[in-house]
Amino acid sequence: MKYVLIYLMSLMAIFAQEIESIEVELDQSVERSKLLQGLKNKGPEAVVYHIDLDGESGEEMTGRLGRALDAAKSNYADALLIDLRNIETDISRSLSLNEQILSFAGPVFIYAEGKISGAANLFLLSGDRIVLHDQAVLAYAEPKMFNDKEPDLEQRKELRLMSLKAFTETARARGYDEGLAKSLADSRVPYNRSGIAHNGNEGRFSVSAQQLALEENGKVILTKDILSSFDDFRASYLGEAEVVRFKESSSYLLAKSLMPYLPAIWIIVMLAVFMEMNTPGFGVGGSIGSVGLIFCLYLQYQLGTAGVLDISLIFIGLGLLIVEVVVLPGFGIAGILGIPVFGAGVVMSFIDFSALPKNEIIRSSYLMDSSMYAMFNLSVIILGTFAGTLVIMYYLPKMKVSSSIVLVDGNEDISMNSTIGIEPELVQGQVSAAVLLHSTGEVISDLRPVGSAKICNVYLDVITHGEMLDQGTKVKVTEVEGSRVVVEAFDD
């Protein structure tokens, strides 16, 4: 008798849970219906954000959808209209986007035309109101990796599990047939309802719009909303609401068009920085380098690869390198830290961490693939910069710009140099370390610790070991490294 009572109590508990689950689903359905009615009551004041995804697949499609969802949120749209036409995508990139759709505060309309395959069906099931073109077909597609590569057995297993879970939860949240959702997620799951017979062995599963409108036990399989054109859909369901179509920003389109040339732009930036480091003051090289660096990071930010952390690392690395060159003569701790920090920032700026899959196995593959792509770009940048540096080092002394390295005193005659033992090359801009080293002169602008000094009747940009020297101080050259002249105070 005791065991019978325990069994009966267990059944009652299970029954109570089922009733509670049904009540929750009914409450959710009522709430979503209120949203649809609220949109209708707003009339022409309602704003519906139209996101059209036509013929796109993979990263291109999910990237556009992500940007559109962000724009809809920023513009306080009252409702979403996701227009799906002949699309297919992978499950790993779709999960976070599907969560955004499900969490959208307003109603979500889905219009589907053509063939909707793979994880794209997940977006369809997230709609509050699904409207199908009369020629629409929903179909299962073999799971793909984020990079469209063929997954191995372990990855395929993980992708199937991810799909089953996401499809089932989405169908349950919106009140759609979970059996249909499971077969769309994994064709090995049989589905038999209203004359649709799929035993799960064929490896294929697809249903037409007409089949999805069939009923069984008074409940439609998916939707009865079937029309012959998008215009009919808009007239029938959106009424007087203002429809705003999502358009890619001009900055994104520019970034996308220049994306193949990003490594080349980075090479130009690095060469400009190198020229600036080897010429006194702040000139053309510094201007080109600064503008080019900001332009590169802006493009990568628009593409979604460069984030706050990446940009911060790049500027921190550059700051350390500038300190090494300008403040601390020689190569020390600032340079040792600056190079890897800057390199890490550049590598990370080519990786889209916002698309990082949650699944551990898929995530490791994503990181490996993205890192290889980023390292390839970094290698191209390093090799290109090295080759360009050799060219600059060869031609810079012969170019007119090199004359800015050394300025001759305008009050002195150039011929006077022969009387004080200065080589003609010094005046022409080719600084001779042998002539400058251990020479003495006078500070003509305060050294803090960089400034100008007149040494051997020649104006030079100089730097101290950190000391601050006032104008008029006597100095002596202690080091010459390229165009960098290091001085220290000298007492007669």
KEPA-474233 format. One record per residue (C-alpha): residue number from 1; x, y, z. Coordinates in steps of 0.5 Angstrom, whole numbers. Example, Ala and Ser with C-alpha at 12.3 -4.5 7.8 and 13.67 -1.06 7.14 Angstrom:
% KEPA-474233
{1 {25 -9 16}},
{2 {27 -2 14}},
% end
This chain:
% KEPA-474233
{1 {0 0 0}},
{2 {6 5 2}},
{3 {9 4 -5}},
{4 {2 5 -9}},
{5 {1 12 -5}},
{6 {8 14 -7}},
{7 {7 12 -14}},
{8 {0 16 -14}},
{9 {4 22 -11}},
{10 {9 22 -16}},
{11 {4 21 -22}},
{12 {0 27 -19}},
{13 {7 31 -18}},
{14 {9 30 -26}},
{15 {1 32 -28}},
{16 {2 38 -24}},
{17 {9 40 -27}},
{18 {5 39 -34}},
{19 {0 43 -32}},
{20 {4 49 -30}},
{21 {8 48 -36}},
{22 {2 49 -41}},
{23 {0 55 -37}},
{24 {7 58 -38}},
{25 {6 57 -45}},
{26 {-1 60 -45}},
{27 {1 66 -41}},
{28 {7 67 -46}},
{29 {3 66 -52}},
{30 {-2 71 -49}},
{31 {3 76 -48}},
{32 {6 75 -55}},
{33 {-1 76 -58}},
{34 {-2 83 -54}},
{35 {4 85 -57}},
{36 {1 84 -64}},
{37 {-5 88 -62}},
{38 {-1 93 -59}},
{39 {3 94 -66}},
{40 {-4 95 -69}},
{41 {-7 100 -65}},
{42 {-1 104 -66}},
{43 {-3 105 -73}},
{44 {2 110 -77}},
{45 {6 111 -71}},
{46 {9 104 -70}},
{47 {16 103 -73}},
{48 {17 96 -76}},
{49 {25 95 -78}},
{50 {25 91 -84}},
{51 {31 86 -85}},
{52 {32 83 -91}},
{53 {36 77 -92}},
{54 {36 75 -99}},
{55 {41 69 -102}},
{56 {46 70 -97}},
{57 {49 65 -93}},
{58 {54 64 -87}},
{59 {58 69 -84}},
{60 {55 74 -89}},
{61 {48 73 -87}},
{62 {49 73 -80}},
{63 {54 79 -80}},
{64 {48 83 -83}},
{65 {43 80 -79}},
{66 {47 82 -73}},
{67 {48 89 -75}},
{68 {41 90 -77}},
{69 {39 88 -70}},
{70 {43 93 -67}},
{71 {41 98 -71}},
{72 {33 96 -70}},
{73 {35 97 -62}},
{74 {39 103 -63}},
{75 {33 106 -67}},
{76 {27 104 -62}},
{77 {24 100 -67}},
{78 {17 97 -65}},
{79 {17 91 -69}},
{80 {22 87 -73}},
{81 {20 84 -80}},
{82 {26 79 -82}},
{83 {25 77 -89}},
{84 {28 71 -91}},
{85 {29 69 -98}},
{86 {34 63 -100}},
{87 {38 63 -95}},
{88 {43 58 -91}},
{89 {47 59 -85}},
{90 {51 55 -79}},
{91 {49 54 -72}},
{92 {55 56 -69}},
{93 {54 63 -71}},
{94 {46 63 -71}},
{95 {45 62 -63}},
{96 {47 69 -60}},
{97 {43 72 -66}},
{98 {37 68 -65}},
{99 {37 70 -57}},
{100 {37 77 -59}},
{101 {31 76 -63}},
{102 {28 72 -58}},
{103 {29 77 -53}},
{104 {27 83 -57}},
{105 {21 87 -54}},
{106 {16 88 -59}},
{107 {13 83 -64}},
{108 {17 79 -69}},
{109 {15 78 -76}},
{110 {18 73 -81}},
{111 {17 73 -88}},
{112 {20 67 -92}},
{113 {20 66 -99}},
{114 {24 60 -103}},
{115 {28 55 -100}},
{116 {30 56 -92}},
{117 {36 51 -90}},
{118 {40 49 -84}},
{119 {40 54 -78}},
{120 {36 59 -82}},
{121 {30 56 -80}},
{122 {32 57 -73}},
{123 {31 65 -74}},
{124 {24 63 -78}},
{125 {22 59 -71}},
{126 {23 65 -67}},
{127 {18 69 -70}},
{128 {11 71 -67}},
{129 {8 71 -74}},
{130 {10 67 -79}},
{131 {8 68 -86}},
{132 {10 64 -92}},
{133 {10 65 -99}},
{134 {6 60 -103}},
{135 {13 57 -106}},
{136 {17 57 -100}},
{137 {20 50 -97}},
{138 {23 49 -91}},
{139 {29 44 -91}},
{140 {34 41 -87}},
{141 {42 42 -89}},
{142 {48 38 -86}},
{143 {51 42 -81}},
{144 {57 47 -83}},
{145 {62 50 -79}},
{146 {63 57 -78}},
{147 {68 57 -84}},
{148 {64 53 -89}},
{149 {69 47 -88}},
{150 {67 40 -87}},
{151 {66 38 -80}},
{152 {70 32 -77}},
{153 {66 27 -73}},
{154 {66 30 -67}},
{155 {65 37 -69}},
{156 {59 34 -73}},
{157 {56 31 -67}},
{158 {57 37 -63}},
{159 {53 41 -68}},
{160 {47 37 -68}},
{161 {47 37 -61}},
{162 {47 45 -61}},
{163 {42 45 -67}},
{164 {37 40 -63}},
{165 {37 44 -57}},
{166 {37 51 -60}},
{167 {31 49 -65}},
{168 {27 45 -59}},
{169 {28 51 -54}},
{170 {26 56 -60}},
{171 {20 52 -62}},
{172 {17 51 -55}},
{173 {18 59 -53}},
{174 {14 61 -59}},
{175 {9 55 -59}},
{176 {11 51 -65}},
{177 {11 44 -66}},
{178 {17 41 -63}},
{179 {17 35 -67}},
{180 {18 39 -73}},
{181 {23 43 -70}},
{182 {27 37 -69}},
{183 {27 34 -76}},
{184 {29 41 -79}},
{185 {35 41 -74}},
{186 {37 33 -75}},
{187 {34 30 -81}},
{188 {35 23 -77}},
{189 {29 25 -72}},
{190 {23 22 -75}},
{191 {16 26 -76}},
{192 {10 24 -78}},
{193 {4 28 -78}},
{194 {-2 30 -82}},
{195 {0 26 -88}},
{196 {8 28 -87}},
{197 {11 22 -87}},
{198 {19 22 -85}},
{199 {22 16 -82}},
{200 {29 19 -81}},
{201 {33 14 -85}},
{202 {33 18 -92}},
{203 {38 23 -89}},
{204 {33 29 -92}},
{205 {27 33 -90}},
{206 {24 38 -93}},
{207 {16 41 -92}},
{208 {13 46 -97}},
{209 {8 52 -95}},
{210 {2 48 -96}},
{211 {4 42 -92}},
{212 {6 47 -86}},
{213 {-1 49 -87}},
{214 {-4 43 -85}},
{215 {-8 41 -79}},
{216 {-8 35 -74}},
{217 {-13 35 -68}},
{218 {-15 42 -69}},
{219 {-8 45 -69}},
{220 {-4 47 -75}},
{221 {3 44 -76}},
{222 {6 51 -77}},
{223 {2 57 -80}},
{224 {-4 58 -84}},
{225 {-1 65 -87}},
{226 {1 63 -94}},
{227 {1 69 -99}},
{228 {3 70 -106}},
{229 {8 76 -105}},
{230 {11 80 -100}},
{231 {7 86 -102}},
{232 {1 82 -100}},
{233 {4 81 -93}},
{234 {6 88 -92}},
{235 {-1 90 -94}},
{236 {-5 85 -90}},
{237 {-1 85 -83}},
{238 {3 91 -83}},
{239 {-3 96 -84}},
{240 {-1 103 -83}},
{241 {6 102 -79}},
{242 {12 105 -82}},
{243 {17 100 -85}},
{244 {24 102 -84}},
{245 {29 98 -89}},
{246 {36 97 -86}},
{247 {41 99 -90}},
{248 {49 98 -89}},
{249 {52 104 -87}},
{250 {57 108 -92}},
{251 {63 107 -87}},
{252 {62 99 -87}},
{253 {61 99 -94}},
{254 {68 102 -95}},
{255 {71 98 -90}},
{256 {68 92 -93}},
{257 {71 94 -100}},
{258 {78 95 -97}},
{259 {78 89 -93}},
{260 {83 85 -98}},
{261 {88 91 -98}},
{262 {88 92 -90}},
{263 {95 89 -89}},
{264 {98 93 -95}},
{265 {95 99 -91}},
{266 {98 97 -85}},
{267 {105 96 -88}},
{268 {104 104 -90}},
{269 {103 106 -83}},
{270 {109 102 -81}},
{271 {114 105 -86}},
{272 {111 112 -84}},
{273 {112 111 -77}},
{274 {119 108 -79}},
{275 {121 114 -83}},
{276 {118 119 -77}},
{277 {123 115 -72}},
{278 {129 117 -77}},
{279 {127 124 -78}},
{280 {127 130 -73}},
{281 {121 133 -70}},
{282 {114 131 -73}},
{283 {113 131 -80}},
{284 {110 128 -86}},
{285 {112 121 -83}},
{286 {109 122 -77}},
{287 {102 125 -80}},
{288 {101 119 -85}},
{289 {103 114 -80}},
{290 {98 117 -75}},
{291 {92 118 -80}},
{292 {94 111 -83}},
{293 {93 108 -76}},
{294 {87 111 -74}},
{295 {84 109 -81}},
{296 {86 102 -80}},
{297 {83 101 -74}},
{298 {77 105 -76}},
{299 {76 100 -82}},
{300 {77 94 -77}},
{301 {72 97 -72}},
{302 {67 97 -77}},
{303 {68 90 -80}},
{304 {67 88 -72}},
{305 {74 85 -71}},
{306 {78 91 -67}},
{307 {75 92 -60}},
{308 {77 96 -55}},
{309 {82 91 -52}},
{310 {85 90 -59}},
{311 {86 98 -60}},
{312 {88 99 -53}},
{313 {94 94 -54}},
{314 {96 97 -60}},
{315 {96 104 -57}},
{316 {100 102 -51}},
{317 {105 98 -55}},
{318 {106 104 -59}},
{319 {107 109 -53}},
{320 {112 104 -50}},
{321 {116 104 -57}},
{322 {116 112 -57}},
{323 {118 112 -50}},
{324 {124 107 -52}},
{325 {126 112 -58}},
{326 {125 119 -55}},
{327 {126 118 -48}},
{328 {130 112 -47}},
{329 {136 112 -51}},
{330 {138 104 -53}},
{331 {134 98 -53}},
{332 {131 97 -46}},
{333 {125 94 -42}},
{334 {120 99 -46}},
{335 {122 96 -53}},
{336 {122 89 -50}},
{337 {115 90 -48}},
{338 {112 95 -53}},
{339 {114 90 -59}},
{340 {110 84 -56}},
{341 {104 88 -54}},
{342 {103 92 -60}},
{343 {104 85 -64}},
{344 {99 82 -60}},
{345 {94 88 -61}},
{346 {95 87 -69}},
{347 {93 80 -69}},
{348 {87 81 -64}},
{349 {85 86 -69}},
{350 {84 81 -74}},
{351 {80 76 -70}},
{352 {72 77 -69}},
{353 {71 75 -62}},
{354 {64 77 -62}},
{355 {63 71 -66}},
{356 {66 66 -61}},
{357 {62 60 -61}},
{358 {60 58 -54}},
{359 {61 50 -55}},
{360 {68 49 -53}},
{361 {70 44 -59}},
{362 {67 49 -64}},
{363 {70 55 -60}},
{364 {77 52 -60}},
{365 {77 51 -68}},
{366 {74 58 -69}},
{367 {80 61 -65}},
{368 {85 56 -69}},
{369 {82 58 -75}},
{370 {82 66 -74}},
{371 {89 66 -71}},
{372 {92 63 -77}},
{373 {89 68 -81}},
{374 {91 74 -76}},
{375 {98 71 -76}},
{376 {98 70 -84}},
{377 {96 78 -84}},
{378 {102 80 -79}},
{379 {107 76 -83}},
{380 {105 80 -89}},
{381 {105 86 -85}},
{382 {112 84 -82}},
{383 {115 82 -89}},
{384 {112 88 -93}},
{385 {115 93 -87}},
{386 {122 90 -87}},
{387 {122 90 -95}},
{388 {120 97 -95}},
{389 {125 99 -89}},
{390 {131 97 -93}},
{391 {128 101 -99}},
{392 {127 107 -95}},
{393 {134 106 -92}},
{394 {137 106 -99}},
{395 {134 112 -102}},
{396 {132 116 -96}},
{397 {139 120 -96}},
{398 {138 121 -103}},
{399 {131 124 -103}},
{400 {130 132 -101}},
{401 {126 130 -95}},
{402 {133 128 -92}},
{403 {135 135 -92}},
{404 {131 136 -86}},
{405 {135 132 -82}},
{406 {140 137 -81}},
{407 {139 145 -82}},
{408 {145 150 -83}},
{409 {145 156 -79}},
{410 {142 161 -84}},
{411 {147 167 -81}},
{412 {153 162 -83}},
{413 {156 161 -90}},
{414 {156 154 -92}},
{415 {164 155 -94}},
{416 {166 156 -87}},
{417 {165 149 -86}},
{418 {171 147 -89}},
{419 {175 151 -84}},
{420 {172 148 -78}},
{421 {173 141 -81}},
{422 {166 139 -82}},
{423 {165 134 -88}},
{424 {161 137 -94}},
{425 {156 131 -93}},
{426 {154 133 -86}},
{427 {151 140 -89}},
{428 {148 136 -95}},
{429 {144 132 -89}},
{430 {148 125 -89}},
{431 {150 126 -81}},
{432 {156 123 -80}},
{433 {157 120 -73}},
{434 {165 120 -73}},
{435 {164 128 -74}},
{436 {158 129 -69}},
{437 {161 124 -63}},
{438 {164 128 -57}},
{439 {163 134 -61}},
{440 {161 140 -56}},
{441 {155 145 -57}},
{442 {150 150 -54}},
{443 {143 148 -53}},
{444 {138 153 -57}},
{445 {131 151 -54}},
{446 {130 147 -47}},
{447 {131 140 -47}},
{448 {125 137 -44}},
{449 {129 132 -45}},
{450 {128 133 -53}},
{451 {130 139 -56}},
{452 {135 143 -61}},
{453 {142 144 -60}},
{454 {147 148 -65}},
{455 {153 143 -65}},
{456 {159 144 -70}},
{457 {155 150 -73}},
{458 {149 146 -75}},
{459 {142 145 -72}},
{460 {140 138 -69}},
{461 {135 135 -66}},
{462 {138 132 -60}},
{463 {136 128 -53}},
{464 {139 127 -46}},
{465 {139 121 -42}},
{466 {133 124 -38}},
{467 {136 131 -36}},
{468 {132 137 -37}},
{469 {137 142 -39}},
{470 {135 150 -40}},
{471 {137 154 -47}},
{472 {144 156 -47}},
{473 {147 150 -43}},
{474 {153 147 -46}},
{475 {153 140 -48}},
{476 {157 134 -51}},
{477 {155 129 -56}},
{478 {155 122 -52}},
{479 {152 118 -57}},
{480 {149 118 -64}},
{481 {144 112 -67}},
{482 {142 114 -74}},
{483 {138 121 -73}},
{484 {138 120 -66}},
{485 {144 125 -62}},
{486 {144 124 -55}},
{487 {148 129 -51}},
{488 {149 131 -44}},
{489 {151 137 -40}},
{490 {158 140 -41}},
{491 {162 144 -37}},
{492 {168 148 -40}},
% end
